[in-house]
Amino acid sequence: MKKILLAIIMVISIATVIGVNHVSAESVAPVDFNIPDAGLPKPDDAVNLPANALTTTLNWIFFIAGLICIVVIIWAGITYATAGGDEEKISKAKGRLIYGIIGIAVIIGSYAITQVIQDSINGGGGNLPQPTLTTN
């Protein structure tokens, strides 16, 4: 019973993290968000098309890899919950859970590294103010 409860808690936690909560449009006040285009090319970006294609491809790879890791973690929880005291199944479930968590950590690290490289190629700094010299 405890294992099934643990599996249910894991599934609810993962569902909360990936955002399965539903909010009606009427209950949310309209906010003007500046939503990034996730690297999708704009019609006037023909010059930067290879860079945009690479960014879009990497974003899709990170997204798919993240989904795979989440599926592995859910699979580990279900295997652990249905192990029924079988030590072999429990050890397999723990291994899958560890691999899923390591996979998510690697994906986050890879994404951070690619963002640093992109920022350095694009001039870096993003929206940070540039230092200026003032004379008194």
N, CA, C and O atoms as a GROMACS GRO file, in nm:
protein
  544
    1MET      N    1   0.082  -0.119   0.000
    1MET     CA    2   0.000   0.000   0.000
    1MET      C    3   0.086   0.126   0.000
    1MET      O    4   0.055   0.224  -0.067
    2LYS      N    5   0.197   0.121   0.078
    2LYS     CA    6   0.285   0.238   0.082
    2LYS      C    7   0.351   0.263  -0.052
    2LYS      O    8   0.372   0.378  -0.091
    3LYS      N    9   0.383   0.155  -0.123
    3LYS     CA   10   0.448   0.169  -0.253
    3LYS      C   11   0.353   0.232  -0.355
    3LYS      O   12   0.394   0.316  -0.435
    4ILE      N   13   0.228   0.192  -0.352
    4ILE     CA   14   0.130   0.249  -0.445
    4ILE      C   15   0.108   0.396  -0.412
    4ILE      O   16   0.098   0.478  -0.503
    5LEU      N   17   0.102   0.430  -0.285
    5LEU     CA   18   0.087   0.569  -0.245
    5LEU      C   19   0.208   0.650  -0.288
    5LEU      O   20   0.193   0.764  -0.333
    6LEU      N   21   0.327   0.594  -0.275
    6LEU     CA   22   0.449   0.661  -0.320
    6LEU      C   23   0.446   0.684  -0.471
    6LEU      O   24   0.485   0.791  -0.518
    7ALA      N   25   0.401   0.585  -0.548
    7ALA     CA   26   0.393   0.599  -0.692
    7ALA      C   27   0.292   0.707  -0.731
    7ALA      O   28   0.318   0.786  -0.822
    8ILE      N   29   0.180   0.712  -0.663
    8ILE     CA   30   0.079   0.814  -0.692
    8ILE      C   31   0.134   0.953  -0.660
    8ILE      O   32   0.114   1.047  -0.737
    9ILE      N   33   0.204   0.966  -0.550
    9ILE     CA   34   0.265   1.096  -0.513
    9ILE      C   35   0.368   1.136  -0.617
    9ILE      O   36   0.376   1.254  -0.653
   10MET      N   37   0.448   1.041  -0.665
   10MET     CA   38   0.548   1.072  -0.767
   10MET      C   39   0.482   1.120  -0.896
   10MET      O   40   0.527   1.217  -0.957
   11VAL      N   41   0.376   1.052  -0.939
   11VAL     CA   42   0.308   1.091  -1.062
   11VAL      C   43   0.245   1.229  -1.048
   11VAL      O   44   0.253   1.310  -1.140
   12ILE      N   45   0.183   1.257  -0.934
   12ILE     CA   46   0.123   1.388  -0.911
   12ILE      C   47   0.231   1.496  -0.908
   12ILE      O   48   0.211   1.604  -0.963
   13SER      N   49   0.344   1.467  -0.845
   13SER     CA   50   0.453   1.564  -0.838
   13SER      C   51   0.507   1.595  -0.978
   13SER      O   52   0.530   1.711  -1.011
   14ILE      N   53   0.528   1.493  -1.057
   14ILE     CA   54   0.580   1.513  -1.193
   14ILE      C   55   0.478   1.588  -1.277
   14ILE      O   56   0.514   1.676  -1.354
   15ALA      N   57   0.352   1.553  -1.262
   15ALA     CA   58   0.248   1.623  -1.339
   15ALA      C   59   0.241   1.770  -1.299
   15ALA      O   60   0.215   1.855  -1.383
   16THR      N   61   0.262   1.799  -1.172
   16THR     CA   62   0.262   1.938  -1.127
   16THR      C   63   0.382   2.013  -1.184
   16THR      O   64   0.370   2.128  -1.224
   17VAL      N   65   0.496   1.946  -1.188
   17VAL     CA   66   0.617   2.011  -1.239
   17VAL      C   67   0.603   2.042  -1.387
   17VAL      O   68   0.643   2.151  -1.430
   18ILE      N   69   0.547   1.951  -1.466
   18ILE     CA   70   0.537   1.976  -1.609
   18ILE      C   71   0.413   2.058  -1.644
   18ILE      O   72   0.390   2.087  -1.761
   19GLY      N   73   0.335   2.094  -1.546
   19GLY     CA   74   0.229   2.192  -1.567
   19GLY      C   75   0.100   2.138  -1.622
   19GLY      O   76   0.054   2.184  -1.727
   20VAL      N   77   0.040   2.041  -1.557
   20VAL     CA   78  -0.086   1.988  -1.605
   20VAL      C   79  -0.205   2.055  -1.537
   20VAL      O   80  -0.319   2.013  -1.557
   21ASN      N   81  -0.178   2.157  -1.458
   21ASN     CA   82  -0.290   2.225  -1.394
   21ASN      C   83  -0.364   2.310  -1.496
   21ASN      O   84  -0.302   2.375  -1.581
   22HIS      N   85  -0.493   2.310  -1.486
   22HIS     CA   86  -0.576   2.382  -1.583
   22HIS      C   87  -0.633   2.506  -1.517
   22HIS      O   88  -0.691   2.499  -1.408
   23VAL      N   89  -0.617   2.620  -1.582
   23VAL     CA   90  -0.669   2.746  -1.534
   23VAL      C   91  -0.753   2.804  -1.646
   23VAL      O   92  -0.710   2.809  -1.761
   24SER      N   93  -0.872   2.848  -1.611
   24SER     CA   94  -0.958   2.904  -1.716
   24SER      C   95  -0.907   3.042  -1.755
   24SER      O   96  -0.845   3.112  -1.674
   25ALA      N   97  -0.934   3.081  -1.878
   25ALA     CA   98  -0.888   3.209  -1.930
   25ALA      C   99  -0.955   3.326  -1.858
   25ALA      O  100  -0.897   3.434  -1.849
   26GLU      N  101  -1.076   3.306  -1.807
   26GLU     CA  102  -1.147   3.414  -1.741
   26GLU      C  103  -1.087   3.445  -1.604
   26GLU      O  104  -1.098   3.558  -1.557
   27SER      N  105  -1.023   3.347  -1.540
   27SER     CA  106  -0.971   3.369  -1.405
   27SER      C  107  -0.834   3.434  -1.405
   27SER      O  108  -0.785   3.472  -1.298
   28VAL      N  109  -0.773   3.448  -1.520
   28VAL     CA  110  -0.639   3.506  -1.528
   28VAL      C  111  -0.648   3.645  -1.588
   28VAL      O  112  -0.708   3.664  -1.695
   29ALA      N  113  -0.589   3.741  -1.520
   29ALA     CA  114  -0.588   3.878  -1.572
   29ALA      C  115  -0.494   3.885  -1.692
   29ALA      O  116  -0.388   3.822  -1.691
   30PRO      N  117  -0.531   3.959  -1.795
   30PRO     CA  118  -0.444   3.967  -1.912
   30PRO      C  119  -0.313   4.037  -1.878
   30PRO      O  120  -0.312   4.144  -1.817
   31VAL      N  121  -0.204   3.976  -1.918
   31VAL     CA  122  -0.071   4.030  -1.894
   31VAL      C  123   0.002   4.033  -2.026
   31VAL      O  124  -0.008   3.940  -2.106
   32ASP      N  125   0.075   4.140  -2.050
   32ASP     CA  126   0.150   4.153  -2.173
   32ASP      C  127   0.286   4.086  -2.155
   32ASP      O  128   0.378   4.147  -2.100
   33PHE      N  129   0.298   3.964  -2.201
   33PHE     CA  130   0.422   3.890  -2.190
   33PHE      C  131   0.504   3.907  -2.317
   33PHE      O  132   0.450   3.914  -2.427
   34ASN      N  133   0.632   3.913  -2.299
   34ASN     CA  134   0.724   3.912  -2.413
   34ASN      C  135   0.774   3.768  -2.426
   34ASN      O  136   0.879   3.734  -2.371
   35ILE      N  137   0.699   3.686  -2.497
   35ILE     CA  138   0.730   3.544  -2.507
   35ILE      C  139   0.837   3.523  -2.613
   35ILE      O  140   0.820   3.565  -2.727
   36PRO      N  141   0.949   3.456  -2.576
   36PRO     CA  142   1.054   3.433  -2.676
   36PRO      C  143   1.006   3.336  -2.782
   36PRO      O  144   0.918   3.254  -2.759
   37ASP      N  145   1.066   3.347  -2.899
   37ASP     CA  146   1.023   3.264  -3.012
   37ASP      C  147   1.093   3.128  -3.015
   37ASP      O  148   1.077   3.054  -3.112
   38ALA      N  149   1.169   3.095  -2.913
   38ALA     CA  150   1.237   2.966  -2.900
   38ALA      C  151   1.326   2.937  -3.019
   38ALA      O  152   1.342   2.821  -3.058
   39GLY      N  153   1.384   3.040  -3.077
   39GLY     CA  154   1.478   3.020  -3.186
   39GLY      C  155   1.414   3.000  -3.321
   39GLY      O  156   1.484   2.971  -3.418
   40LEU      N  157   1.284   3.016  -3.331
   40LEU     CA  158   1.219   2.998  -3.460
   40LEU      C  159   1.255   3.115  -3.552
   40LEU      O  160   1.253   3.230  -3.508
   41PRO      N  161   1.287   3.087  -3.677
   41PRO     CA  162   1.329   3.196  -3.766
   41PRO      C  163   1.214   3.290  -3.802
   41PRO      O  164   1.098   3.248  -3.816
   42LYS      N  165   1.248   3.415  -3.816
   42LYS     CA  166   1.152   3.515  -3.861
   42LYS      C  167   1.172   3.535  -4.010
   42LYS      O  168   1.279   3.501  -4.062
   43PRO      N  169   1.073   3.588  -4.081
   43PRO     CA  170   1.088   3.605  -4.226
   43PRO      C  171   1.208   3.691  -4.265
   43PRO      O  172   1.268   3.669  -4.370
   44ASP      N  173   1.244   3.790  -4.182
   44ASP     CA  174   1.355   3.877  -4.218
   44ASP      C  175   1.490   3.827  -4.168
   44ASP      O  176   1.590   3.898  -4.179
   45ASP      N  177   1.495   3.707  -4.116
   45ASP     CA  178   1.619   3.650  -4.064
   45ASP      C  179   1.684   3.552  -4.160
   45ASP      O  180   1.743   3.453  -4.116
   46ALA      N  181   1.673   3.576  -4.289
   46ALA     CA  182   1.729   3.483  -4.387
   46ALA      C  183   1.880   3.470  -4.372
   46ALA      O  184   1.937   3.365  -4.402
   47VAL      N  185   1.945   3.577  -4.327
   47VAL     CA  186   2.090   3.574  -4.309
   47VAL      C  187   2.128   3.480  -4.196
   47VAL      O  188   2.229   3.410  -4.205
   48ASN      N  189   2.050   3.477  -4.090
   48ASN     CA  190   2.079   3.395  -3.973
   48ASN      C  191   2.008   3.260  -3.975
   48ASN      O  192   1.993   3.197  -3.870
   49LEU      N  193   1.965   3.215  -4.090
   49LEU     CA  194   1.888   3.091  -4.099
   49LEU      C  195   1.963   2.971  -4.044
   49LEU      O  196   1.902   2.892  -3.970
   50PRO      N  197   2.092   2.950  -4.074
   50PRO     CA  198   2.161   2.834  -4.015
   50PRO      C  199   2.166   2.839  -3.862
   50PRO      O  200   2.148   2.736  -3.797
   51ALA      N  201   2.190   2.956  -3.807
   51ALA     CA  202   2.194   2.967  -3.660
   51ALA      C  203   2.056   2.941  -3.600
   51ALA      O  204   2.045   2.875  -3.497
   52ASN      N  205   1.952   2.994  -3.664
   52ASN     CA  206   1.816   2.970  -3.614
   52ASN      C  207   1.777   2.823  -3.626
   52ASN      O  208   1.712   2.769  -3.536
   53ALA      N  209   1.816   2.759  -3.733
   53ALA     CA  210   1.786   2.617  -3.751
   53ALA      C  211   1.858   2.534  -3.644
   53ALA      O  212   1.801   2.440  -3.590
   54LEU      N  213   1.983   2.569  -3.614
   54LEU     CA  214   2.058   2.498  -3.511
   54LEU      C  215   1.993   2.518  -3.374
   54LEU      O  216   1.980   2.423  -3.298
   55THR      N  217   1.954   2.641  -3.344
   55THR     CA  218   1.890   2.668  -3.216
   55THR      C  219   1.758   2.592  -3.203
   55THR      O  220   1.730   2.533  -3.099
   56THR      N  221   1.679   2.593  -3.308
   56THR     CA  222   1.551   2.521  -3.305
   56THR      C  223   1.574   2.371  -3.288
   56THR      O  224   1.503   2.306  -3.211
   57THR      N  225   1.672   2.317  -3.359
   57THR     CA  226   1.702   2.174  -3.348
   57THR      C  227   1.747   2.138  -3.207
   57THR      O  228   1.701   2.039  -3.150
   58LEU      N  229   1.836   2.219  -3.150
   58LEU     CA  230   1.881   2.192  -3.013
   58LEU      C  231   1.767   2.202  -2.913
   58LEU      O  232   1.759   2.120  -2.821
   59ASN      N  233   1.679   2.300  -2.930
   59ASN     CA  234   1.565   2.311  -2.839
   59ASN      C  235   1.475   2.188  -2.846
   59ASN      O  236   1.428   2.141  -2.743
   60TRP      N  237   1.452   2.137  -2.966
   60TRP     CA  238   1.372   2.016  -2.980
   60TRP      C  239   1.442   1.895  -2.918
   60TRP      O  240   1.377   1.812  -2.854
   61ILE      N  241   1.573   1.885  -2.938
   61ILE     CA  242   1.648   1.773  -2.879
   61ILE      C  243   1.638   1.776  -2.727
   61ILE      O  244   1.615   1.673  -2.664
   62PHE      N  245   1.656   1.895  -2.668
   62PHE     CA  246   1.646   1.906  -2.522
   62PHE      C  247   1.506   1.872  -2.474
   62PHE      O  248   1.490   1.807  -2.371
   63PHE      N  249   1.404   1.916  -2.547
   63PHE     CA  250   1.266   1.888  -2.509
   63PHE      C  251   1.238   1.738  -2.513
   63PHE      O  252   1.181   1.682  -2.419
   64ILE      N  253   1.276   1.672  -2.622
   64ILE     CA  254   1.251   1.528  -2.636
   64ILE      C  255   1.330   1.449  -2.532
   64ILE      O  256   1.278   1.353  -2.474
   65ALA      N  257   1.456   1.488  -2.508
   65ALA     CA  258   1.536   1.419  -2.407
   65ALA      C  259   1.475   1.436  -2.268
   65ALA      O  260   1.475   1.342  -2.189
   66GLY      N  261   1.422   1.555  -2.239
   66GLY     CA  262   1.356   1.577  -2.111
   66GLY      C  263   1.232   1.490  -2.095
   66GLY      O  264   1.207   1.435  -1.988
   67LEU      N  265   1.154   1.479  -2.203
   67LEU     CA  266   1.036   1.391  -2.197
   67LEU      C  267   1.076   1.246  -2.173
   67LEU      O  268   1.010   1.175  -2.096
   68ILE      N  269   1.183   1.203  -2.237
   68ILE     CA  270   1.229   1.065  -2.218
   68ILE      C  271   1.269   1.043  -2.073
   68ILE      O  272   1.237   0.939  -2.015
   69CYS      N  273   1.339   1.139  -2.014
   69CYS     CA  274   1.380   1.126  -1.874
   69CYS      C  275   1.259   1.121  -1.781
   69CYS      O  276   1.257   1.044  -1.685
   70ILE      N  277   1.158   1.202  -1.809
   70ILE     CA  278   1.038   1.200  -1.727
   70ILE      C  279   0.966   1.066  -1.739
   70ILE      O  280   0.916   1.013  -1.640
   71VAL      N  281   0.960   1.011  -1.860
   71VAL     CA  282   0.898   0.880  -1.880
   71VAL      C  283   0.976   0.773  -1.805
   71VAL      O  284   0.916   0.684  -1.744
   72VAL      N  285   1.110   0.780  -1.806
   72VAL     CA  286   1.192   0.682  -1.734
   72VAL      C  287   1.165   0.692  -1.584
   72VAL      O  288   1.157   0.590  -1.516
   73ILE      N  289   1.152   0.814  -1.532
   73ILE     CA  290   1.125   0.831  -1.388
   73ILE      C  291   0.987   0.776  -1.352
   73ILE      O  292   0.971   0.712  -1.248
   74ILE      N  293   0.888   0.802  -1.436
   74ILE     CA  294   0.754   0.747  -1.411
   74ILE      C  295   0.757   0.595  -1.418
   74ILE      O  296   0.696   0.527  -1.336
   75TRP      N  297   0.828   0.542  -1.518
   75TRP     CA  298   0.842   0.397  -1.533
   75TRP      C  299   0.908   0.337  -1.408
   75TRP      O  300   0.868   0.230  -1.361
   76ALA      N  301   1.009   0.406  -1.354
   76ALA     CA  302   1.075   0.358  -1.233
   76ALA      C  303   0.978   0.357  -1.115
   76ALA      O  304   0.979   0.263  -1.036
   77GLY      N  305   0.895   0.461  -1.104
   77GLY     CA  306   0.797   0.465  -0.995
   77GLY      C  307   0.694   0.353  -1.005
   77GLY      O  308   0.658   0.292  -0.904
   78ILE      N  309   0.648   0.328  -1.126
   78ILE     CA  310   0.550   0.220  -1.145
   78ILE      C  311   0.614   0.084  -1.117
   78ILE      O  312   0.553  -0.001  -1.054
   79THR      N  313   0.738   0.064  -1.164
   79THR     CA  314   0.808  -0.062  -1.138
   79THR      C  315   0.830  -0.081  -0.988
   79THR      O  316   0.813  -0.192  -0.937
   80TYR      N  317   0.867   0.026  -0.919
   80TYR     CA  318   0.890   0.017  -0.775
   80TYR      C  319   0.759  -0.014  -0.701
   80TYR      O  320   0.758  -0.093  -0.607
   81ALA      N  321   0.650   0.049  -0.746
   81ALA     CA  322   0.522   0.028  -0.679
   81ALA      C  323   0.467  -0.111  -0.701
   81ALA      O  324   0.398  -0.165  -0.615
   82THR      N  325   0.498  -0.170  -0.815
   82THR     CA  326   0.444  -0.304  -0.845
   82THR      C  327   0.545  -0.415  -0.820
   82THR      O  328   0.521  -0.529  -0.860
   83ALA      N  329   0.657  -0.384  -0.756
   83ALA     CA  330   0.762  -0.484  -0.734
   83ALA      C  331   0.716  -0.595  -0.640
   83ALA      O  332   0.758  -0.710  -0.654
   84GLY      N  333   0.632  -0.563  -0.546
   84GLY     CA  334   0.581  -0.664  -0.454
   84GLY      C  335   0.689  -0.727  -0.368
   84GLY      O  336   0.678  -0.844  -0.333
   85GLY      N  337   0.792  -0.652  -0.334
   85GLY     CA  338   0.899  -0.704  -0.249
   85GLY      C  339   1.009  -0.776  -0.323
   85GLY      O  340   1.105  -0.822  -0.262
   86ASP      N  341   0.998  -0.788  -0.455
   86ASP     CA  342   1.101  -0.853  -0.535
   86ASP      C  343   1.224  -0.761  -0.542
   86ASP      O  344   1.218  -0.653  -0.600
   87GLU      N  345   1.334  -0.806  -0.481
   87GLU     CA  346   1.454  -0.723  -0.471
   87GLU      C  347   1.512  -0.688  -0.608
   87GLU      O  348   1.567  -0.579  -0.625
   88GLU      N  349   1.500  -0.777  -0.704
   88GLU     CA  350   1.554  -0.750  -0.838
   88GLU      C  351   1.477  -0.634  -0.904
   88GLU      O  352   1.537  -0.545  -0.964
   89LYS      N  353   1.344  -0.639  -0.894
   89LYS     CA  354   1.263  -0.531  -0.952
   89LYS      C  355   1.288  -0.399  -0.880
   89LYS      O  356   1.292  -0.294  -0.944
   90ILE      N  357   1.303  -0.404  -0.749
   90ILE     CA  358   1.328  -0.283  -0.672
   90ILE      C  359   1.462  -0.221  -0.712
   90ILE      O  360   1.472  -0.100  -0.727
   91SER      N  361   1.564  -0.304  -0.728
   91SER     CA  362   1.695  -0.250  -0.767
   91SER      C  363   1.691  -0.194  -0.910
   91SER      O  364   1.756  -0.093  -0.938
   92LYS      N  365   1.616  -0.259  -1.000
   92LYS     CA  366   1.601  -0.205  -1.135
   92LYS      C  367   1.529  -0.070  -1.132
   92LYS      O  368   1.567   0.023  -1.203
   93ALA      N  369   1.426  -0.061  -1.049
   93ALA     CA  370   1.350   0.065  -1.039
   93ALA      C  371   1.439   0.176  -0.984
   93ALA      O  372   1.434   0.289  -1.033
   94LYS      N  373   1.520   0.145  -0.882
   94LYS     CA  374   1.610   0.246  -0.826
   94LYS      C  375   1.713   0.289  -0.929
   94LYS      O  376   1.745   0.408  -0.939
   95GLY      N  377   1.764   0.195  -1.007
   95GLY     CA  378   1.860   0.228  -1.112
   95GLY      C  379   1.799   0.319  -1.217
   95GLY      O  380   1.861   0.416  -1.260
   96ARG      N  381   1.676   0.287  -1.259
   96ARG     CA  382   1.607   0.371  -1.358
   96ARG      C  383   1.583   0.511  -1.303
   96ARG      O  384   1.599   0.610  -1.374
   97LEU      N  385   1.544   0.519  -1.176
   97LEU     CA  386   1.521   0.649  -1.115
   97LEU      C  387   1.649   0.732  -1.113
   97LEU      O  388   1.648   0.850  -1.145
   98ILE      N  389   1.759   0.670  -1.075
   98ILE     CA  390   1.887   0.740  -1.072
   98ILE      C  391   1.926   0.785  -1.212
   98ILE      O  392   1.969   0.899  -1.231
   99TYR      N  393   1.911   0.697  -1.311
   99TYR     CA  394   1.945   0.734  -1.449
   99TYR      C  395   1.856   0.848  -1.501
   99TYR      O  396   1.903   0.936  -1.572
  100GLY      N  397   1.729   0.846  -1.464
  100GLY     CA  398   1.639   0.953  -1.506
  100GLY      C  399   1.678   1.087  -1.446
  100GLY      O  400   1.676   1.189  -1.514
  101ILE      N  401   1.712   1.086  -1.318
  101ILE     CA  402   1.754   1.210  -1.252
  101ILE      C  403   1.886   1.260  -1.309
  101ILE      O  404   1.902   1.380  -1.333
  102ILE      N  405   1.981   1.169  -1.332
  102ILE     CA  406   2.109   1.208  -1.392
  102ILE      C  407   2.085   1.264  -1.532
  102ILE      O  408   2.148   1.362  -1.572
  103GLY      N  409   1.994   1.202  -1.607
  103GLY     CA  410   1.963   1.251  -1.741
  103GLY      C  411   1.909   1.392  -1.739
  103GLY      O  412   1.948   1.475  -1.822
  104ILE      N  413   1.820   1.421  -1.646
  104ILE     CA  414   1.766   1.558  -1.636
  104ILE      C  415   1.877   1.656  -1.600
  104ILE      O  416   1.882   1.767  -1.653
  105ALA      N  417   1.966   1.616  -1.509
  105ALA     CA  418   2.078   1.704  -1.471
  105ALA      C  419   2.169   1.731  -1.591
  105ALA      O  420   2.215   1.843  -1.610
  106VAL      N  421   2.195   1.627  -1.670
  106VAL     CA  422   2.280   1.644  -1.789
  106VAL      C  423   2.212   1.736  -1.890
  106VAL      O  424   2.278   1.819  -1.952
  107ILE      N  425   2.082   1.720  -1.908
  107ILE     CA  426   2.008   1.805  -2.003
  107ILE      C  427   2.011   1.951  -1.959
  107ILE      O  428   2.034   2.040  -2.040
  108ILE      N  429   1.989   1.975  -1.830
  108ILE     CA  430   1.992   2.113  -1.779
  108ILE      C  431   2.132   2.172  -1.797
  108ILE      O  432   2.146   2.286  -1.838
  109GLY      N  433   2.236   2.093  -1.765
  109GLY     CA  434   2.372   2.140  -1.784
  109GLY      C  435   2.404   2.168  -1.930
  109GLY      O  436   2.468   2.268  -1.962
  110SER      N  437   2.361   2.080  -2.018
  110SER     CA  438   2.385   2.099  -2.162
  110SER      C  439   2.314   2.223  -2.213
  110SER      O  440   2.369   2.299  -2.293
  111TYR      N  441   2.192   2.242  -2.168
  111TYR     CA  442   2.117   2.361  -2.209
  111TYR      C  443   2.188   2.488  -2.162
  111TYR      O  444   2.198   2.585  -2.236
  112ALA      N  445   2.236   2.487  -2.038
  112ALA     CA  446   2.306   2.604  -1.985
  112ALA      C  447   2.433   2.631  -2.065
  112ALA      O  448   2.463   2.747  -2.095
  113ILE      N  449   2.508   2.527  -2.098
  113ILE     CA  450   2.631   2.545  -2.175
  113ILE      C  451   2.599   2.602  -2.313
  113ILE      O  452   2.667   2.694  -2.359
  114THR      N  453   2.496   2.550  -2.379
  114THR     CA  454   2.462   2.602  -2.512
  114THR      C  455   2.416   2.747  -2.505
  114THR      O  456   2.442   2.824  -2.596
  115GLN      N  457   2.346   2.784  -2.396
  115GLN     CA  458   2.304   2.923  -2.382
  115GLN      C  459   2.424   3.016  -2.362
  115GLN      O  460   2.426   3.126  -2.415
  116VAL      N  461   2.522   2.971  -2.284
  116VAL     CA  462   2.643   3.052  -2.264
  116VAL      C  463   2.717   3.068  -2.397
  116VAL      O  464   2.764   3.177  -2.429
  117ILE      N  465   2.727   2.960  -2.473
  117ILE     CA  466   2.795   2.968  -2.602
  117ILE      C  467   2.718   3.060  -2.697
  117ILE      O  468   2.779   3.142  -2.766
  118GLN      N  469   2.587   3.049  -2.700
  118GLN     CA  470   2.505   3.137  -2.786
  118GLN      C  471   2.522   3.282  -2.746
  118GLN      O  472   2.536   3.369  -2.833
  119ASP      N  473   2.520   3.310  -2.616
  119ASP     CA  474   2.536   3.448  -2.570
  119ASP      C  475   2.673   3.502  -2.607
  119ASP      O  476   2.686   3.619  -2.645
  120SER      N  477   2.776   3.419  -2.597
  120SER     CA  478   2.910   3.467  -2.631
  120SER      C  479   2.923   3.490  -2.782
  120SER      O  480   2.993   3.582  -2.824
  121ILE      N  481   2.856   3.410  -2.862
  121ILE     CA  482   2.861   3.429  -3.007
  121ILE      C  483   2.781   3.553  -3.047
  121ILE      O  484   2.822   3.628  -3.136
  122ASN      N  485   2.668   3.575  -2.981
  122ASN     CA  486   2.581   3.688  -3.015
  122ASN      C  487   2.623   3.818  -2.948
  122ASN      O  488   2.550   3.917  -2.957
  123GLY      N  489   2.734   3.821  -2.882
  123GLY     CA  490   2.778   3.944  -2.817
  123GLY      C  491   2.756   3.942  -2.668
  123GLY      O  492   2.804   4.031  -2.597
  124GLY      N  493   2.685   3.842  -2.618
  124GLY     CA  494   2.668   3.822  -2.475
  124GLY      C  495   2.595   3.932  -2.403
  124GLY      O  496   2.565   4.038  -2.459
  125GLY      N  497   2.566   3.903  -2.279
  125GLY     CA  498   2.506   4.003  -2.193
  125GLY      C  499   2.356   4.013  -2.200
  125GLY      O  500   2.294   4.056  -2.102
  126GLY      N  501   2.296   3.977  -2.309
  126GLY     CA  502   2.151   3.987  -2.320
  126GLY      C  503   2.104   4.130  -2.300
  126GLY      O  504   2.143   4.220  -2.375
  127ASN      N  505   2.019   4.152  -2.200
  127ASN     CA  506   1.964   4.285  -2.174
  127ASN      C  507   2.037   4.358  -2.062
  127ASN      O  508   1.986   4.457  -2.009
  128LEU      N  509   2.156   4.311  -2.026
  128LEU     CA  510   2.229   4.377  -1.920
  128LEU      C  511   2.279   4.513  -1.966
  128LEU      O  512   2.316   4.529  -2.083
  129PRO      N  513   2.279   4.612  -1.878
  129PRO     CA  514   2.328   4.743  -1.918
  129PRO      C  515   2.478   4.739  -1.946
  129PRO      O  516   2.553   4.670  -1.877
  130GLN      N  517   2.519   4.812  -2.047
  130GLN     CA  518   2.659   4.817  -2.084
  130GLN      C  519   2.729   4.925  -2.002
  130GLN      O  520   2.671   5.031  -1.978
  131PRO      N  521   2.852   4.900  -1.958
  131PRO     CA  522   2.923   5.001  -1.878
  131PRO      C  523   2.957   5.123  -1.965
  131PRO      O  524   2.989   5.109  -2.083
  132THR      N  525   2.949   5.239  -1.906
  132THR     CA  526   2.981   5.362  -1.976
  132THR      C  527   3.077   5.444  -1.892
  132THR      O  528   3.078   5.434  -1.769
  133LEU      N  529   3.157   5.522  -1.957
  133LEU     CA  530   3.249   5.613  -1.889
  133LEU      C  531   3.186   5.749  -1.879
  133LEU      O  532   3.132   5.802  -1.977
  134THR      N  533   3.191   5.807  -1.762
  134THR     CA  534   3.138   5.941  -1.744
  134THR      C  535   3.250   6.033  -1.698
  134THR      O  536   3.340   5.991  -1.624
  135THR      N  537   3.245   6.155  -1.741
  135THR     CA  538   3.343   6.254  -1.696
  135THR      C  539   3.275   6.355  -1.607
  135THR      O  540   3.162   6.398  -1.633
  136ASN      N  541   3.345   6.392  -1.505
  136ASN     CA  542   3.289   6.489  -1.412
  136ASN      C  543   3.331   6.629  -1.447
  136ASN      O  544   3.294   6.724  -1.379
   0.00000   0.00000   0.00000
